[in-house]
């Protein structure tokens, strides 16, 4: 993955993955900033086939709203729609604000803003770096204001109901998580091509 790209991994009924750098990429020190977001699947799609979708930065809609540079990473916002696959109403916008700039947040049933860099105010609340502010559902239109240069992720979507999570397993049904745990212990998940040796045991 390169700066600005999106990798969407759909776990569905179960997926195994490995995160590795190419050998040539480890010869020199470098720093990579990124966000990993977990999105619940609607109940009707929880047992879908696992999949992986890569979208390069060049395919992500980029626009400017009131002087604020935006990229619509997932879903539809500010009149632009991302090509990244979604299973439910999803909002994910990256915004880069300069000092003093403000941006009205797009509407969604549930919304939050994560401050990756800088310091902002959402409504009357100051939000520090590496902090997420969750907006009250059904509240008044919200605005983010940058005290300093800031990069934020605006995320949200429709509520999908309660989910259980244990280790890397997520489901709306506890018994499905227990089945996944047993499948993992007994080696019924497929191996990652080219990385068949490493196995991480289920935490006790």
C-alpha positions as CSV (number, residue, x, y, z in Angstrom):
1,X,0.0,0.0,0.0
2,X,1.2,3.5,-0.9
3,X,0.3,6.9,0.5
4,X,-3.3,7.7,-0.2
5,X,-4.3,4.1,-1.2
6,X,-7.1,2.1,0.4
7,X,-7.0,-1.6,1.1
8,X,-10.4,-3.0,2.0
9,X,-10.3,-6.5,3.5
10,X,-13.7,-8.1,3.7
11,X,-13.5,-10.8,6.4
12,X,-17.0,-12.3,5.8
13,X,-17.1,-15.9,6.9
14,X,-13.4,-15.9,7.7
15,X,-10.1,-14.6,6.3
16,X,-6.5,-15.0,7.1
17,X,-4.0,-12.3,6.2
18,X,-0.3,-11.4,6.7
19,X,1.3,-7.9,6.7
20,X,4.8,-7.9,5.3
21,X,7.1,-5.5,3.7
22,X,9.1,-6.4,0.5
23,X,12.7,-6.9,1.4
24,X,13.8,-3.9,-0.7
25,X,11.5,-1.7,1.4
26,X,13.3,-2.5,4.6
27,X,16.8,-1.5,3.5
28,X,16.2,2.1,4.6
29,X,14.5,3.6,7.5
30,X,11.1,5.2,6.7
31,X,8.0,6.2,8.5
32,X,4.5,5.3,7.5
33,X,1.3,6.9,8.8
34,X,-2.0,5.1,8.3
35,X,-5.4,4.4,9.8
36,X,-6.9,0.9,10.2
37,X,-10.6,1.0,10.5
38,X,-12.9,-1.9,11.3
39,X,-16.4,-1.8,9.8
40,X,-19.1,-4.2,10.8
41,X,-20.9,-6.0,8.1
42,X,-24.7,-6.0,8.0
43,X,-26.1,-9.3,9.3
44,X,-27.2,-10.4,5.8
45,X,-23.5,-10.1,4.7
46,X,-21.7,-11.5,7.7
47,X,-21.1,-14.9,6.0
48,X,-20.2,-13.4,2.6
49,X,-17.1,-14.7,0.8
50,X,-13.9,-13.2,2.1
51,X,-12.3,-10.7,-0.3
52,X,-9.6,-8.1,-0.7
53,X,-10.0,-4.8,-2.7
54,X,-7.2,-2.4,-3.5
55,X,-8.0,1.2,-4.6
56,X,-5.1,3.4,-5.6
57,X,-4.9,7.0,-4.5
58,X,-5.5,8.3,-8.0
59,X,-9.0,6.8,-8.0
60,X,-10.1,8.4,-4.8
61,X,-12.2,11.6,-5.4
62,X,-10.3,14.7,-4.3
63,X,-12.0,18.1,-4.0
64,X,-11.9,21.4,-2.2
65,X,-14.8,22.7,0.0
66,X,-14.5,26.2,1.4
67,X,-10.8,26.0,0.8
68,X,-10.4,22.7,2.7
69,X,-8.7,19.9,0.8
70,X,-10.8,16.7,1.0
71,X,-10.7,13.1,-0.2
72,X,-13.8,11.0,-0.1
73,X,-12.4,7.7,0.9
74,X,-15.6,5.7,1.3
75,X,-19.3,6.5,0.6
76,X,-20.7,9.7,-0.7
77,X,-20.0,13.2,0.7
78,X,-19.9,16.8,-0.7
79,X,-21.3,15.6,-4.0
80,X,-18.5,13.0,-4.6
81,X,-18.7,9.2,-4.4
82,X,-15.8,6.9,-3.7
83,X,-15.3,3.8,-5.8
84,X,-14.5,1.7,-2.7
85,X,-17.0,-1.1,-2.1
86,X,-19.4,-0.6,0.8
87,X,-22.0,-3.0,2.3
88,X,-24.1,-0.3,4.1
89,X,-24.3,3.5,4.3
90,X,-20.7,4.5,5.1
91,X,-18.9,7.8,5.6
92,X,-15.2,8.2,5.5
93,X,-13.7,11.5,4.5
94,X,-10.1,12.7,4.9
95,X,-9.8,16.5,5.4
96,X,-6.7,18.7,5.7
97,X,-7.5,22.0,7.3
98,X,-5.2,25.1,7.5
99,X,-5.2,27.3,10.7
100,X,-8.5,29.1,11.0
101,X,-10.4,27.0,8.4
102,X,-13.8,25.5,9.2
103,X,-15.8,22.7,7.5
104,X,-19.4,21.7,8.0
105,X,-19.5,17.9,8.5
106,X,-21.6,15.8,6.2
107,X,-24.7,14.2,7.5
108,X,-24.9,10.6,8.6
109,X,-27.0,8.6,11.2
110,X,-23.8,8.1,13.3
111,X,-20.7,10.3,13.0
112,X,-17.3,10.7,14.6
113,X,-14.1,12.7,13.9
114,X,-10.6,11.4,14.5
115,X,-7.8,13.9,14.7
116,X,-4.7,12.4,13.2
117,X,-2.7,15.6,13.4
118,X,-3.2,19.1,14.8
119,X,-5.9,20.4,17.1
120,X,-9.5,21.2,16.2
121,X,-12.8,22.3,17.8
122,X,-16.0,20.4,17.0
123,X,-19.0,22.5,18.1
124,X,-17.8,23.8,21.5
125,X,-15.4,20.9,22.2
126,X,-11.7,21.0,21.6
127,X,-10.3,17.7,20.3
128,X,-6.6,16.9,20.7
129,X,-4.4,14.9,18.4
130,X,-4.9,11.1,18.3
131,X,-8.4,11.5,19.8
132,X,-11.8,10.6,18.5
133,X,-14.9,12.7,19.1
134,X,-18.2,10.9,18.7
135,X,-21.1,13.2,17.8
136,X,-24.5,12.8,19.3
137,X,-26.9,11.0,16.9
138,X,-29.6,13.3,15.5
139,X,-27.8,16.4,16.7
140,X,-27.6,19.8,15.0
141,X,-25.3,20.3,12.0
142,X,-21.7,20.1,13.2
143,X,-18.7,22.1,12.1
144,X,-15.0,21.4,12.6
145,X,-12.7,24.4,13.1
146,X,-8.9,24.1,13.0
147,X,-6.8,25.9,15.7
148,X,-3.7,24.8,13.8
149,X,-2.9,22.9,10.6
150,X,-4.8,19.6,11.0
151,X,-5.6,16.3,9.3
152,X,-8.8,14.6,10.4
153,X,-10.8,11.6,9.4
154,X,-14.6,12.1,9.3
155,X,-16.3,8.7,9.7
156,X,-19.8,7.4,10.2
157,X,-22.7,5.5,8.7
158,X,-25.9,3.7,9.6
159,X,-26.2,1.8,12.9
160,X,-26.0,-2.0,12.3
161,X,-26.9,-3.3,15.8
162,X,-24.9,-4.9,18.5
163,X,-21.7,-6.8,17.7
164,X,-19.5,-9.1,19.8
165,X,-15.7,-9.1,19.4
166,X,-13.2,-11.5,20.7
167,X,-9.6,-11.3,19.6
168,X,-9.9,-10.9,15.8
169,X,-13.4,-12.3,15.5
170,X,-16.5,-10.2,15.2
171,X,-20.1,-11.3,14.8
172,X,-23.6,-10.5,15.8
173,X,-23.8,-14.0,17.3
174,X,-21.7,-15.3,20.2
175,X,-22.0,-18.9,19.0
176,X,-20.4,-17.9,15.6
177,X,-17.4,-16.5,17.4
178,X,-17.1,-19.8,19.4
179,X,-17.2,-21.7,16.1
180,X,-14.5,-19.5,14.6
181,X,-12.3,-19.9,17.7
182,X,-12.6,-23.7,17.4
183,X,-11.9,-23.6,13.6
184,X,-8.7,-21.5,14.3
185,X,-7.5,-23.9,17.0
186,X,-7.9,-26.9,14.7
187,X,-6.3,-25.3,11.7
188,X,-9.4,-25.1,9.5
189,X,-8.7,-21.6,8.3
190,X,-6.7,-21.5,5.0
191,X,-3.0,-20.6,5.0
192,X,-1.6,-17.4,3.6
193,X,0.3,-18.1,0.3
194,X,4.0,-17.5,0.8
195,X,3.6,-17.3,4.6
196,X,2.4,-20.7,5.6
197,X,4.8,-21.3,8.5
198,X,3.8,-18.6,11.0
199,X,0.8,-19.4,13.2
200,X,-0.4,-17.1,15.9
201,X,-2.2,-19.2,18.6
202,X,-5.6,-18.1,19.9
203,X,-5.0,-16.0,23.1
204,X,-5.9,-17.9,26.2
